[in-house]
């Protein structure tokens, strides 16, 4: 019988490293706190009140990850922006139902905790929460020896928001003739990266040469997902928004119908916005058909917003004042039979 005393650290789990990470991230999390949050990071659960401004509050929740974009973060040792991606994917999702994000929780899992690396990731998560106006109320750091390759980790995030019951956006008021607006994306956001990586592997480009102005290809590919929360919450206070679609996996083609009534189609004019250089490069180097591009990537449109035609110009003006680049990309029309509900031409 071996009488050597073993510790948790001998098994590969460093509790002191976990404690150090918590101390590192407290200042970043503190900057995200909202008045509704009771207590700080470190408890077993997050306590959050619902603001008294809501008469009939409805909680809206969402969860997501970053996908295979993480592989590029590992390969390129770029961990400062994937946390923003993580927040964006969840808060943009709950936003489309009219919800104001209240708080966010993250799950960070690795084989061996690298405190400096994890701090960079969670700093990004806090930055995303600041952009979205929601509180980072806690999360879970799981160190699991043997589960992940050295230097790699996985991320998941969970957002909870609140909407007034009478103002929840369902898309049911959308009618033929309504205007379809598109808000510009920052790049590929967090979707289609299995194809992005395959194209990069095949093309073997110079990643750090000038690509789009002063931006390198590496910077264009790793750019974090745009967070649309504050401008669209402001818009919803000023004008009735009939429907919104966050353009994620499935691209413009597959996400837009998620908010449309079954008897309608979004007729999209592909010439109504410029195809960003990153997507031009991906299409050319991968020899990807354009319809495949539209059902894989956002192709420059990160959020679709549907309003009545008479509100379209005012909505565009308000969004531009809030710092968004916005295009009038199409119109809602009646559906013919069982045709696909997004038609891009």
C-alpha positions, -999 to 999 in steps of 0.1 A, spaced: 0 0 0 14 34 -10 13 57 20 23 89 1 -3 116 9 -20 130 -22 -36 164 -26 -62 178 -51 -33 196 -67 -15 163 -72 -46 152 -92 -43 183 -114 -67 207 -98 -52 239 -83 -77 255 -59 -53 284 -53 -53 292 -90 -91 293 -91 -91 317 -61 -65 339 -79 -87 340 -109 -117 351 -89 -97 379 -73 -84 390 -108 -119 393 -123 -137 410 -94 -128 446 -106 -141 438 -141 -173 423 -129 -179 451 -105 -180 476 -134 -210 457 -149 -232 457 -118 -268 471 -121 -289 485 -92 -310 453 -93 -281 431 -83 -280 421 -46 -245 411 -35 -214 404 -55 -194 376 -71 -185 347 -48 -218 334 -35 -235 301 -45 -261 320 -66 -268 354 -80 -296 375 -65 -312 400 -88 -344 420 -83 -367 429 -112 -370 466 -117 -403 482 -105 -406 499 -139 -421 467 -153 -459 462 -147 -461 426 -159 -425 414 -162 -416 384 -183 -382 367 -179 -365 358 -212 -334 335 -211 -308 324 -236 -277 303 -237 -249 299 -263 -213 293 -269 -186 306 -293 -183 275 -315 -151 266 -334 -140 303 -334 -123 291 -302 -99 270 -323 -85 302 -339 -82 318 -304 -61 288 -294 -40 287 -326 -34 325 -326 -32 330 -288 -59 356 -289 -82 354 -259 -92 390 -253 -123 391 -276 -140 357 -274 -156 367 -242 -174 395 -261 -186 369 -286 -199 348 -258 -220 376 -243 -232 388 -277 -246 355 -288 -269 353 -258 -279 389 -253 -286 395 -290 -308 364 -290 -330 375 -261 -331 411 -274 -350 400 -305 -380 392 -282 -379 427 -268 -360 418 -236 -336 440 -218 -306 419 -206 -303 419 -168 -275 396 -159 -251 371 -174 -233 339 -161 -204 322 -178 -190 286 -177 -153 283 -184 -139 247 -185 -103 237 -190 -79 208 -183 -54 230 -163 -62 265 -153 -40 292 -168 -49 322 -147 -35 348 -171 -54 333 -201 -86 328 -182 -84 364 -169 -82 377 -205 -112 356 -215 -133 369 -186 -122 405 -190 -137 401 -225 -169 387 -210 -171 417 -186 -165 441 -216 -194 424 -235 -216 428 -204 -208 465 -203 -217 469 -239 -250 452 -233 -257 470 -201 -261 437 -181 -244 425 -150 -218 398 -148 -231 382 -116 -209 351 -115 -202 318 -133 -183 286 -130 -146 278 -136 -142 241 -140 -106 226 -140 -109 190 -152 -76 173 -158 -75 151 -189 -107 165 -204 -91 192 -226 -58 195 -245 -32 218 -229 -39 255 -236 -75 249 -246 -108 256 -229 -146 257 -236 -170 285 -230 -207 287 -225 -229 317 -214 -263 323 -200 -282 355 -202 -315 365 -184 -335 395 -194 -369 410 -188 -396 423 -211 -430 439 -204 -455 413 -212 -476 436 -235 -445 445 -255 -429 411 -261 -419 409 -298 -433 378 -315 -435 388 -351 -472 381 -352 -480 417 -363 -458 415 -394 -477 421 -426 -469 423 -464 -455 458 -471 -435 461 -439 -399 472 -443 -369 450 -437 -339 468 -422 -304 453 -418 -279 464 -392 -242 459 -402 -221 432 -386 -185 434 -374 -175 404 -394 -184 368 -393 -194 372 -356 -194 336 -342 -209 315 -369 -196 296 -399 -161 292 -385 -157 256 -394 -159 268 -430 -138 298 -423 -110 276 -409 -112 252 -438 -108 281 -463 -79 295 -443 -62 261 -442 -66 257 -480 -57 293 -490 -27 296 -466 -30 334 -467 -6 360 -451 -27 367 -420 -9 398 -408 -5 417 -441 -29 447 -447 -62 432 -458 -90 458 -455 -75 493 -449 -53 491 -418 -70 458 -407 -52 425 -412 -70 393 -423 -63 379 -388 -80 409 -372 -109 407 -396 -115 370 -389 -112 373 -351 -133 405 -347 -159 401 -320 -196 399 -325 -214 432 -325 -238 438 -296 -269 456 -307 -287 458 -273 -285 495 -264 -294 510 -298 -323 486 -303 -337 491 -268 -337 528 -275 -354 523 -309 -381 502 -292 -388 530 -268 -394 554 -297 -411 532 -324 -431 500 -326 -407 472 -338 -426 443 -353 -399 417 -355 -361 411 -352 -338 383 -362 -303 378 -349 -283 365 -378 -264 335 -364 -259 299 -376 -279 295 -408 -272 330 -420 -297 355 -433 -316 327 -451 -324 305 -422 -327 331 -393 -351 356 -409 -381 332 -411 -379 325 -374 -398 358 -368 -421 358 -398 -457 346 -399 -461 315 -421 -479 334 -449 -451 359 -454 -417 361 -471 -388 385 -466 -378 396 -501 -342 407 -497 -323 428 -523 -287 416 -522 -276 448 -538 -290 470 -510 -258 467 -489 -221 462 -497 -207 427 -492 -178 433 -468 -143 424 -480 -140 395 -455 -170 378 -471 -158 386 -506 -125 368 -497 -142 338 -481 -165 334 -512 -136 337 -536 -110 316 -518 -136 289 -509 -154 291 -543 -186 292 -522 -219 297 -540 -236 329 -530 -268 312 -518 -245 290 -496 -229 321 -483 -263 336 -473 -273 304 -454 -239 301 -437 -227 336 -428 -243 369 -419 -227 384 -450 -225 418 -434 -259 419 -418 -259 410 -381 -294 419 -372 -326 421 -392 -353 446 -379 -388 447 -394 -410 478 -390 -440 493 -407 -431 510 -440 -441 544 -426 -416 540 -397 -387 528 -418 -370 562 -424 -373 573 -388 -361 540 -376 -330 542 -398 -323 578 -386 -326 568 -349 -303 538 -354 -277 559 -372 -278 584 -344 -271 555 -320 -240 546 -340 -253 518 -362 -248 513 -399 -282 504 -412 -296 495 -446 -332 491 -460 -326 456 -474 -360 444 -484 -398 442 -479 -422 417 -465 -446 402 -491 -472 374 -493 -458 339 -495 -465 318 -526 -472 282 -516 -444 266 -497 -416 287 -510 -387 295 -486 -395 324 -464 -363 343 -472 -358 351 -509 -325 368 -517 -319 381 -552 
